[in-house]
Amino acid sequence: MKKLIQSIVLITSILPISLVQAQPVGERIMEGVELIRSKSPCDPDLAIIRMHYPVRYITHYPQEPSHELRIQIRHIRLAVIDESSQDQRESTSPEDHDLLDEVVYEGDFSGGPYLTLEYNETVQSEVIQGSDYRTIKVLIYPSNRIQQAKCQ
């Protein structure tokens, strides 16, 4: 009888754990962002935004220097489990974030989804579609640094 009770207790304690592990877990839309600093004051820094799913770069604005950059993207393919997450908001920051403060995925924004980059100073930005369609690369030209170095 004692062995039967021990077996039942053991099974009831293991069963919930195995059920939790068996449930599918959706991923976030963004994997993260990395900021690579330029070695020259006249060259741009590079922000690499890594996505869990393929996306296509559509357009960005503003085209002039700003504290914020909004990048319109389109999902190429999204896992069925994560279709509802494409309408959500999430954010991430690079480890070294004295220039780039935050990247926000805005799936709930009209005309979106969008990636919004929030800078700590005025910068000029250029956007490049990653060849793997899982990265969006942003060249960042900090206005203050370029003016001080007198770059042309």
Backbone torsions as a table, in degrees:
resi	resn	phi	psi	omega
1	MET	NA	-41.3	-179.7
2	LYS	-62.8	-40.6	178.7
3	LYS	-65.6	-36.9	179.3
4	LEU	-64.3	-44.5	178.6
5	ILE	-63.9	-42.8	177.9
6	GLN	-62.2	-40.6	179.1
7	SER	-64.7	-43.3	179.6
8	ILE	-63.9	-45.0	178.6
9	VAL	-61.5	-43.9	179.8
10	LEU	-62.8	-45.6	-179.8
11	ILE	-64.7	-43.5	-179.3
12	THR	-69.0	-25.2	177.5
13	SER	-83.1	-29.1	-179.9
14	ILE	-84.0	-35.3	-175.3
15	LEU	-56.7	-50.0	179.6
16	PRO	-60.2	-36.2	179.6
17	ILE	-64.7	-44.2	-179.7
18	SER	-67.2	-34.0	177.4
19	LEU	-67.5	-40.2	178.3
20	VAL	-63.9	-42.4	-179.9
21	GLN	-67.5	-27.5	-176.9
22	ALA	-79.8	-16.1	-178.4
23	GLN	-72.5	137.7	177.7
24	PRO	-67.9	143.3	-179.0
25	VAL	-117.7	119.6	178.1
26	GLY	-74.2	151.5	178.5
27	GLU	-98.4	160.2	173.1
28	ARG	-71.2	165.4	178.5
29	ILE	-74.3	-46.0	179.7
30	MET	-95.0	138.4	175.1
31	GLU	-87.3	-35.7	179.4
32	GLY	161.2	-179.9	178.8
33	VAL	-135.2	139.6	179.2
34	GLU	-123.1	134.8	178.4
35	LEU	-110.8	119.5	179.7
36	ILE	-106.7	118.5	-177.4
37	ARG	-77.7	142.5	176.3
38	SER	-75.9	147.6	177.1
39	LYS	-84.6	-18.2	-179.6
40	SER	-115.0	140.4	-179.9
41	PRO	-66.6	-18.6	-179.3
42	CYS	-91.8	-10.6	178.5
43	ASP	-95.2	152.7	-177.9
44	PRO	-78.0	155.5	167.1
45	ASP	-79.9	163.3	-178.2
46	LEU	-127.3	124.5	172.7
47	ALA	-104.3	127.6	177.8
48	ILE	-113.2	113.6	179.8
49	ILE	-97.9	116.1	-177.8
50	ARG	-98.2	130.9	-178.7
51	MET	-111.3	149.7	176.7
52	HIS	-75.7	-23.2	-176.9
53	TYR	-127.7	153.0	179.9
54	PRO	-63.6	136.3	176.8
55	VAL	-134.4	156.8	176.7
56	ARG	-116.7	130.6	175.6
57	TYR	-72.2	130.5	179.8
58	ILE	-104.0	-60.7	-179.3
59	THR	-161.6	173.4	175.3
60	HIS	-146.9	159.1	174.3
61	TYR	-156.0	155.4	0.4
62	PRO	-78.2	163.0	178.0
63	GLN	-85.0	-18.5	-180.0
64	GLU	-96.0	166.8	179.2
65	PRO	-55.6	141.7	-176.3
66	SER	-160.4	169.3	174.2
67	HIS	-87.8	-4.4	-176.3
68	GLU	-144.9	145.5	176.3
69	LEU	-131.3	130.6	178.8
70	ARG	-114.2	122.7	-177.5
71	ILE	-113.0	119.8	176.8
72	GLN	-85.4	130.9	179.4
73	ILE	-127.8	168.6	174.2
74	ARG	-136.0	135.9	177.3
75	HIS	-72.3	132.2	175.9
76	ILE	-85.5	-45.0	-179.6
77	ARG	-152.4	137.9	-179.2
78	LEU	-137.1	136.5	179.0
79	ALA	-60.8	145.3	-178.4
80	VAL	-54.9	-41.6	-178.5
81	ILE	-63.8	-25.3	-175.6
82	ASP	-103.2	7.0	-179.3
83	GLU	-59.6	-35.6	179.4
84	SER	-71.6	-25.8	-178.6
85	SER	-75.6	-14.4	179.6
86	GLN	-68.4	-15.8	178.7
87	ASP	-98.8	11.2	-176.9
88	GLN	-97.0	-178.2	173.4
89	ARG	-122.5	140.2	173.4
90	GLU	-151.3	158.8	-178.7
91	SER	-140.8	159.6	177.3
92	THR	-151.2	158.7	178.7
93	SER	-131.5	147.5	174.3
94	PRO	-72.1	160.0	178.5
95	GLU	-60.3	-47.4	179.4
96	ASP	-97.3	97.0	-171.7
97	HIS	-122.3	49.7	173.0
98	ASP	-86.1	-15.1	176.6
99	LEU	-105.4	-54.0	178.9
100	LEU	-100.8	112.8	-175.3
101	ASP	-79.5	-46.8	-172.0
102	GLU	-159.9	149.6	170.8
103	VAL	-119.2	126.3	-176.9
104	VAL	-117.3	126.9	171.1
105	TYR	-89.2	124.1	-178.6
106	GLU	-120.3	91.5	177.8
107	GLY	-82.3	-14.8	-176.8
108	ASP	-97.0	8.0	-177.5
109	PHE	-90.3	137.6	-178.4
110	SER	-57.3	130.8	-179.6
111	GLY	82.7	0.8	-174.7
112	GLY	-84.5	-168.7	15.1
113	PRO	-79.2	158.5	-179.9
114	TYR	-129.6	151.7	164.9
115	LEU	-108.2	126.5	178.5
116	THR	-113.4	122.3	177.2
117	LEU	-101.3	126.5	179.4
118	GLU	-110.3	120.1	-177.0
119	TYR	-101.3	158.4	177.3
120	ASN	-90.1	-3.4	176.6
121	GLU	-151.9	172.7	178.4
122	THR	-74.4	129.3	-179.9
123	VAL	-137.4	156.6	169.3
124	GLN	-99.6	135.4	-176.1
125	SER	-125.9	146.9	171.2
126	GLU	-128.0	140.3	-176.1
127	VAL	-111.6	137.5	179.6
128	ILE	-129.3	131.4	174.6
129	GLN	-72.6	128.7	175.6
130	GLY	-68.4	143.4	-177.6
131	SER	-66.0	-21.2	178.8
132	ASP	-88.6	-4.0	-178.0
133	TYR	60.3	14.8	174.1
134	ARG	-116.6	4.7	176.6
135	THR	-133.4	144.3	169.2
136	ILE	-118.0	125.3	-178.2
137	LYS	-107.9	135.5	-178.7
138	VAL	-125.3	119.8	173.5
139	LEU	-83.5	128.6	-174.3
140	ILE	-118.5	118.1	178.5
141	TYR	-108.0	97.5	179.8
142	PRO	-66.8	123.5	-176.0
143	SER	-59.0	-45.0	-177.5
144	ASN	-62.0	-46.3	-177.7
145	ARG	-64.9	-41.1	-179.0
146	ILE	-68.4	-39.4	177.9
147	GLN	-66.4	-40.8	179.9
148	GLN	-65.9	-36.3	-179.5
149	ALA	-84.3	-7.3	-179.7
150	LYS	56.5	51.9	-179.8
151	CYS	-81.9	145.2	176.9
152	GLN	-129.0	NA	NA
